[in-house]
Amino acid sequence: MKAMVLKTYGDSAKFEVAEIPDPKVGSGQVVVRIAATSINTVDTMIRSMGQELLPFAPDLPAVLGMDFAGTVVAVGDGVTGFSTGDEVYGCAGGLADLQGALAEYMPVDARLISLKPETLSMRQAASLPLVAITAYEGLKRAGTSKGQNVLIHGGTGGVGHVAVQLAKHYGADVFSTISNGAQAAVVEEYGAVPINYKNQDVGSYVAEHTDGVGFDVVYDTVGGANLALSFEAAALNAHVATTVSLLQLDLSPVHFKGLSLHVVFMLIQMLHNHKREEHAAILADVASIVDAGALTPLLDETCHKLSEVEQAYNRLINGQAMGKVVVEL
C-alpha cells in the first residue's frame, strides 16, 4: 500500500512516498481503509523532535497520523460491535509501535474507535477524535454542568472549539478568549461570549463577566505561561483543566484559592494500553452529540491530498490555519 513516511526526524525532515506492506488484522483489531486524517500539534512535535526528545515517537521509517476516519475492511478475532463496511473514526496510531493514518490502510485496536457521526463527512469526522476526547475529558473531570460560568482559553483552536460547544451542550454559560474579529464571530456562532485577551486583562474581564468572583471552570488549551492567567481567572474552589503543563510554575494561587487542577494527556491510553475502551465510549457519546446538532467541527479552509502532507503540516506549524487541517486520501 502507499504511505507517506519519515526516514529522519528534525525540523528539516520531509515526508516521502513509499510502498509498505498491507497490514494484517490481529486479534482485537480491525483494519481501516483510511479516507481522511487530520494534523494535530503533537504530530508536528513528533516530526520535529523525534525519539531523542519524545520517547513515544515511532521508530524510523515512521508512518505518522493519529486521527482518522475510514471504512472497516477486516475484523479480527474477539472484536464485537464492528463489521466490514462500517464507517468509523478514532485516534489510534502514529506513535510508539502503532502505525499511523498517513497510509491507505491502518490496523487499529477496536477499543480506540467508534462508529463515526452519521451527519459528518469523512473529512469532518477525521478532524475530531484527538481534540474531542481531550475537550470531553477535561470538561468532565472539571465537573462542568448547567449554570456554571466556564472560560475556555483558545476557543477557535482544535481542543478549544470543541470544548466551547460541549460546555454549551452541558448547559454552562460559556466565555472564550480570542484575538481577532474572525475568531470572535466563530465563538459567537457557538453561543459563547468572546473575550479579546489583547484588549482586556484578566482582572477586567473577570470583573465584567463574573462580578469579580471568577469562573467556575477554566479550560486552558493554550498552556505554558497562560496557565497562571487561568489560576487568576478562576473562582474560589474552582476547577482548572489544562492540556499543556510542561513548565515550572508557582502553585501558590492554586493553594490560596483551593483550586483543583486537571492535566489532560489523552495519549496515555495508546501509550500504556490503559483503559482504551474509555476512548471508544467518549467517541460514541461525541458522535451522538454531533448527530443531535450540538457540535460541529471547525475545519481549515484548505484541502490537502496525501501527497500534500508537507504543505498541511507547514500550514499548522506556521499558524496559518483556523480550525483543523485535514488530509484526504
TIVEX-469726 format. One record per residue (C-alpha): residue number from 1; x, y, z. Coordinates in pm, whole numbers. Layout:
N
@n->NUM; x->X; y->Y; z->Z
...
! end
This chain:
329
@n->1; x->0; y->0; z->0
@n->2; x->102; y->362; z->-44
@n->3; x->206; y->565; z->259
@n->4; x->383; y->889; z->344
@n->5; x->682; y->806; z->563
@n->6; x->954; y->987; z->754
@n->7; x->1305; y->848; z->726
@n->8; x->1456; y->1107; z->960
@n->9; x->1336; y->1337; z->1238
@n->10; x->1409; y->1707; z->1276
@n->11; x->1291; y->2047; z->1157
@n->12; x->1412; y->1968; z->806
@n->13; x->1258; y->1618; z->789
@n->14; x->1041; y->1559; z->483
@n->15; x->765; y->1309; z->412
@n->16; x->833; y->1066; z->127
@n->17; x->601; y->845; z->-75
@n->18; x->668; y->477; z->-6
@n->19; x->521; y->135; z->-66
@n->20; x->482; y->-58; z->260
@n->21; x->321; y->-399; z->329
@n->22; x->-55; y->-415; z->365
@n->23; x->-148; y->-462; z->733
@n->24; x->-277; y->-795; z->861
@n->25; x->-559; y->-785; z->1110
@n->26; x->-469; y->-906; z->1458
@n->27; x->-677; y->-1025; z->1749
@n->28; x->-882; y->-738; z->1890
@n->29; x->-812; y->-525; z->1583
@n->30; x->-983; y->-403; z->1271
@n->31; x->-817; y->-284; z->952
@n->32; x->-950; y->50; z->827
@n->33; x->-927; y->189; z->475
@n->34; x->-833; y->549; z->553
@n->35; x->-1047; y->820; z->393
@n->36; x->-907; y->1119; z->581
@n->37; x->-668; y->1209; z->862
@n->38; x->-619; y->1537; z->1048
@n->39; x->-300; y->1703; z->1168
@n->40; x->-253; y->1773; z->1538
@n->41; x->15; y->1976; z->1713
@n->42; x->155; y->1659; z->1867
@n->43; x->207; y->1516; z->1517
@n->44; x->421; y->1816; z->1424
@n->45; x->614; y->1781; z->1750
@n->46; x->694; y->1417; z->1677
@n->47; x->823; y->1504; z->1330
@n->48; x->1050; y->1783; z->1452
@n->49; x->1165; y->1642; z->1788
@n->50; x->1186; y->1267; z->1730
@n->51; x->1272; y->999; z->1985
@n->52; x->1551; y->1197; z->2148
@n->53; x->1304; y->1443; z->2296
@n->54; x->979; y->1247; z->2265
@n->55; x->1033; y->883; z->2364
@n->56; x->695; y->786; z->2220
@n->57; x->794; y->889; z->1866
@n->58; x->780; y->576; z->1645
@n->59; x->1084; y->401; z->1506
@n->60; x->1202; y->510; z->1162
@n->61; x->1085; y->480; z->891
@n->62; x->772; y->617; z->1056
@n->63; x->411; y->649; z->945
@n->64; x->256; y->932; z->1147
@n->65; x->-108; y->1039; z->1180
@n->66; x->-318; y->980; z->1490
@n->67; x->-667; y->1088; z->1385
@n->68; x->-861; y->922; z->1105
@n->69; x->-1196; y->836; z->956
@n->70; x->-1250; y->546; z->721
@n->71; x->-1418; y->215; z->646
@n->72; x->-1360; y->-120; z->815
@n->73; x->-1227; y->-377; z->565
@n->74; x->-1126; y->-659; z->803
@n->75; x->-1228; y->-765; z->1155
@n->76; x->-1001; y->-965; z->1386
@n->77; x->-1079; y->-1234; z->1640
@n->78; x->-1255; y->-1117; z->1954
@n->79; x->-1391; y->-798; z->1803
@n->80; x->-1760; y->-729; z->1853
@n->81; x->-1959; y->-424; z->1752
@n->82; x->-1789; y->-373; z->1415
@n->83; x->-1838; y->-532; z->1075
@n->84; x->-1677; y->-484; z->736
@n->85; x->-1825; y->-180; z->568
@n->86; x->-1873; y->16; z->891
@n->87; x->-1766; y->380; z->879
@n->88; x->-1555; y->455; z->1186
@n->89; x->-1337; y->725; z->1336
@n->90; x->-1074; y->732; z->1605
@n->91; x->-731; y->831; z->1733
@n->92; x->-532; y->511; z->1733
@n->93; x->-180; y->532; z->1591
@n->94; x->115; y->739; z->1476
@n->95; x->318; y->689; z->1793
@n->96; x->522; y->418; z->1968
@n->97; x->464; y->89; z->1783
@n->98; x->123; y->188; z->1644
@n->99; x->114; y->259; z->1269
@n->100; x->-33; y->595; z->1179
@n->101; x->-303; y->708; z->938
@n->102; x->-87; y->858; z->661
@n->103; x->-138; y->537; z->463
@n->104; x->-408; y->370; z->258
@n->105; x->-482; y->115; z->532
@n->106; x->-432; y->114; z->908
@n->107; x->-456; y->-164; z->1169
@n->108; x->-627; y->-30; z->1483
@n->109; x->-726; y->-153; z->1827
@n->110; x->-1105; y->-179; z->1819
@n->111; x->-1118; y->-34; z->2172
@n->112; x->-997; y->302; z->2039
@n->113; x->-1261; y->365; z->1774
@n->114; x->-1633; y->421; z->1731
@n->115; x->-1884; y->441; z->1451
@n->116; x->-1841; y->787; z->1304
@n->117; x->-2116; y->1051; z->1335
@n->118; x->-2372; y->983; z->1061
@n->119; x->-2418; y->1352; z->984
@n->120; x->-2049; y->1419; z->914
@n->121; x->-1838; y->1358; z->608
@n->122; x->-1520; y->1154; z->642
@n->123; x->-1320; y->1477; z->627
@n->124; x->-1519; y->1630; z->910
@n->125; x->-1511; y->1315; z->1122
@n->126; x->-1134; y->1281; z->1085
@n->127; x->-1088; y->1624; z->1243
@n->128; x->-1246; y->1530; z->1573
@n->129; x->-1104; y->1232; z->1767
@n->130; x->-798; y->1367; z->1950
@n->131; x->-941; y->1712; z->2017
@n->132; x->-1288; y->1584; z->2106
@n->133; x->-1156; y->1326; z->2352
@n->134; x->-931; y->1590; z->2508
@n->135; x->-1207; y->1851; z->2537
@n->136; x->-1455; y->1596; z->2670
@n->137; x->-1218; y->1456; z->2931
@n->138; x->-1116; y->1797; z->3063
@n->139; x->-1472; y->1924; z->3099
@n->140; x->-1592; y->1602; z->3262
@n->141; x->-1304; y->1593; z->3509
@n->142; x->-1378; y->1956; z->3597
@n->143; x->-1742; y->1867; z->3662
@n->144; x->-1884; y->2107; z->3404
@n->145; x->-2258; y->2142; z->3449
@n->146; x->-2562; y->2358; z->3390
@n->147; x->-2549; y->2715; z->3514
@n->148; x->-2174; y->2737; z->3563
@n->149; x->-1957; y->3014; z->3425
@n->150; x->-1699; y->2840; z->3207
@n->151; x->-1397; y->3006; z->3046
@n->152; x->-1228; y->2834; z->2751
@n->153; x->-889; y->2973; z->2651
@n->154; x->-839; y->2948; z->2274
@n->155; x->-1197; y->2888; z->2166
@n->156; x->-1123; y->2852; z->1795
@n->157; x->-833; y->2610; z->1835
@n->158; x->-858; y->2235; z->1793
@n->159; x->-948; y->2143; z->2150
@n->160; x->-1094; y->2485; z->2225
@n->161; x->-1368; y->2493; z->1962
@n->162; x->-1492; y->2152; z->2076
@n->163; x->-1474; y->2247; z->2444
@n->164; x->-1681; y->2561; z->2384
@n->165; x->-1956; y->2363; z->2213
@n->166; x->-1954; y->2079; z->2464
@n->167; x->-1972; y->2320; z->2757
@n->168; x->-2274; y->2487; z->2594
@n->169; x->-2426; y->2142; z->2542
@n->170; x->-2384; y->2075; z->2914
@n->171; x->-2580; y->2392; z->2991
@n->172; x->-2297; y->2619; z->3105
@n->173; x->-2261; y->2989; z->3037
@n->174; x->-1952; y->2989; z->2818
@n->175; x->-1687; y->3253; z->2757
@n->176; x->-1382; y->3219; z->2537
@n->177; x->-1063; y->3412; z->2478
@n->178; x->-994; y->3513; z->2119
@n->179; x->-757; y->3753; z->1942
@n->180; x->-942; y->3890; z->1640
@n->181; x->-1281; y->3952; z->1483
@n->182; x->-1291; y->3633; z->1278
@n->183; x->-1235; y->3424; z->1590
@n->184; x->-1496; y->3627; z->1779
@n->185; x->-1753; y->3552; z->1509
@n->186; x->-1688; y->3177; z->1538
@n->187; x->-1721; y->3181; z->1916
@n->188; x->-2043; y->3384; z->1899
@n->189; x->-2187; y->3138; z->1648
@n->190; x->-2130; y->2866; z->1909
@n->191; x->-2335; y->3070; z->2157
@n->192; x->-2040; y->3180; z->2370
@n->193; x->-1916; y->3525; z->2470
@n->194; x->-1583; y->3621; z->2309
@n->195; x->-1317; y->3793; z->2518
@n->196; x->-1033; y->3958; z->2329
@n->197; x->-733; y->3897; z->2554
@n->198; x->-533; y->4158; z->2363
@n->199; x->-775; y->4431; z->2471
@n->200; x->-865; y->4313; z->2822
@n->201; x->-654; y->4181; z->3106
@n->202; x->-777; y->3902; z->3331
@n->203; x->-891; y->4130; z->3611
@n->204; x->-1109; y->4341; z->3383
@n->205; x->-1288; y->4052; z->3212
@n->206; x->-1338; y->3868; z->3541
@n->207; x->-1497; y->4183; z->3679
@n->208; x->-1711; y->4236; z->3369
@n->209; x->-1841; y->3882; z->3326
@n->210; x->-1843; y->3736; z->3680
@n->211; x->-1875; y->4045; z->3903
@n->212; x->-1521; y->3980; z->4019
@n->213; x->-1599; y->3631; z->4152
@n->214; x->-1415; y->3433; z->3883
@n->215; x->-1510; y->3141; z->3663
@n->216; x->-1630; y->2807; z->3799
@n->217; x->-1435; y->2615; z->3534
@n->218; x->-1137; y->2733; z->3330
@n->219; x->-1015; y->2513; z->3045
@n->220; x->-672; y->2626; z->2931
@n->221; x->-594; y->2484; z->2587
@n->222; x->-304; y->2727; z->2544
@n->223; x->-88; y->2626; z->2839
@n->224; x->257; y->2748; z->2932
@n->225; x->257; y->3091; z->3090
@n->226; x->-116; y->3117; z->3020
@n->227; x->-179; y->2866; z->3298
@n->228; x->-100; y->3134; z->3556
@n->229; x->-367; y->3355; z->3396
@n->230; x->-611; y->3066; z->3427
@n->231; x->-549; y->3049; z->3800
@n->232; x->-609; y->3424; z->3820
@n->233; x->-940; y->3391; z->3632
@n->234; x->-1071; y->3104; z->3844
@n->235; x->-1315; y->3144; z->4132
@n->236; x->-1254; y->3008; z->4482
@n->237; x->-1265; y->2626; z->4484
@n->238; x->-1294; y->2628; z->4105
@n->239; x->-1160; y->2372; z->3860
@n->240; x->-881; y->2440; z->3609
@n->241; x->-814; y->2193; z->3328
@n->242; x->-512; y->2220; z->3103
@n->243; x->-363; y->2040; z->2807
@n->244; x->-15; y->2192; z->2838
@n->245; x->158; y->2192; z->3176
@n->246; x->521; y->2132; z->3075
@n->247; x->672; y->2414; z->3280
@n->248; x->777; y->2521; z->3627
@n->249; x->507; y->2732; z->3789
@n->250; x->425; y->2882; z->4126
@n->251; x->120; y->2697; z->4257
@n->252; x->57; y->2942; z->4540
@n->253; x->-262; y->3077; z->4372
@n->254; x->-390; y->2720; z->4344
@n->255; x->-336; y->2675; z->4717
@n->256; x->-486; y->3002; z->4837
@n->257; x->-790; y->2967; z->4610
@n->258; x->-834; y->2597; z->4682
@n->259; x->-835; y->2514; z->4311
@n->260; x->-848; y->2169; z->4157
@n->261; x->-603; y->2128; z->3868
@n->262; x->-668; y->1866; z->3600
@n->263; x->-395; y->1781; z->3347
@n->264; x->-530; y->1613; z->3036
@n->265; x->-287; y->1392; z->2839
@n->266; x->-509; y->1182; z->2615
@n->267; x->-222; y->978; z->2467
@n->268; x->-198; y->774; z->2789
@n->269; x->-449; y->516; z->2666
@n->270; x->-250; y->448; z->2350
@n->271; x->94; y->462; z->2508
@n->272; x->21; y->239; z->2805
@n->273; x->-267; y->23; z->2678
@n->274; x->-462; y->174; z->2967
@n->275; x->-842; y->176; z->2971
@n->276; x->-857; y->213; z->2593
@n->277; x->-1228; y->133; z->2594
@n->278; x->-1287; y->472; z->2760
@n->279; x->-1186; y->644; z->2436
@n->280; x->-1433; y->436; z->2236
@n->281; x->-1708; y->529; z->2480
@n->282; x->-1622; y->900; z->2457
@n->283; x->-1618; y->889; z->2077
@n->284; x->-1957; y->716; z->2073
@n->285; x->-2102; y->985; z->2301
@n->286; x->-1944; y->1261; z->2092
@n->287; x->-2097; y->1107; z->1779
@n->288; x->-2442; y->1124; z->1938
@n->289; x->-2385; y->1487; z->2040
@n->290; x->-2276; y->1571; z->1685
@n->291; x->-2575; y->1395; z->1530
@n->292; x->-2805; y->1583; z->1769
@n->293; x->-2674; y->1908; z->1621
@n->294; x->-2486; y->2028; z->1929
@n->295; x->-2131; y->2001; z->1795
@n->296; x->-1986; y->2098; z->1457
@n->297; x->-1617; y->2058; z->1376
@n->298; x->-1427; y->2367; z->1265
@n->299; x->-1218; y->2286; z->958
@n->300; x->-946; y->2495; z->800
@n->301; x->-1046; y->2627; z->460
@n->302; x->-767; y->2444; z->276
@n->303; x->-793; y->2092; z->133
@n->304; x->-493; y->1860; z->108
@n->305; x->-427; y->1527; z->-62
@n->306; x->-197; y->1258; z->75
@n->307; x->85; y->1381; z->-148
@n->308; x->46; y->1729; z->9
@n->309; x->114; y->1626; z->368
@n->310; x->415; y->1856; z->383
@n->311; x->201; y->2159; z->299
@n->312; x->-61; y->2052; z->554
@n->313; x->196; y->2026; z->833
@n->314; x->351; y->2359; z->743
@n->315; x->13; y->2532; z->744
@n->316; x->-44; y->2424; z->1102
@n->317; x->313; y->2493; z->1214
@n->318; x->314; y->2843; z->1063
@n->319; x->-10; y->2940; z->1235
@n->320; x->-198; y->2994; z->908
@n->321; x->-489; y->2764; z->989
@n->322; x->-809; y->2839; z->1175
@n->323; x->-967; y->2505; z->1254
@n->324; x->-836; y->2156; z->1192
@n->325; x->-612; y->2084; z->892
@n->326; x->-725; y->1764; z->719
@n->327; x->-557; y->1539; z->461
@n->328; x->-785; y->1331; z->237
@n->329; x->-681; y->1008; z->71
! end
